[in-house]
Amino acid sequence: MGGAVLAGLGAVAGGAYNKRDDLTQGVTWETDHLKYAGDLWDEATLAKRVEDLIDIENEHGVIFRTFVRLFVPHQISVTHFIF
């Protein structure tokens, strides 16, 4: 049984090594997302982000808009979400 466990661990390690670029990309995305989510609690940083967006819009003509969809509890179903 010990040999089977070692073979299984070797297969997992080999698979992780082969997919290391995908794993690194996933970890990078998650780290960047957590940095952004952490900024949501920092009012000064949020204000700076909005000011930067306004400056970009005024200086370069890039238009930023926010679209919000209000979900009423009885209207929520799986068909409202795209995965």
Stockholm file with secondary structure:
# STOCKHOLM 1.0

chainA/1-83         MGGAVLAGLGAVAGGAYNKRDDLTQGVTWETDHLKYAGDLWDEATLAKRVEDLIDIENEHGVIFRTFVRLFVPHQISVTHFIF
#=GR chainA/1-83 SS CHHHHHHHHHHHHHHHHHTHHHHHHHHHHHHHHHHHHHHTTCHHHHHHHHHHHHHHHHHHCCCCCCCCCCCCGGGCCGGGCCC
#=GC SS_cons        CHHHHHHHHHHHHHHHHHTHHHHHHHHHHHHHHHHHHHHTTCHHHHHHHHHHHHHHHHHHCCCCCCCCCCCCGGGCCGGGCCC
//
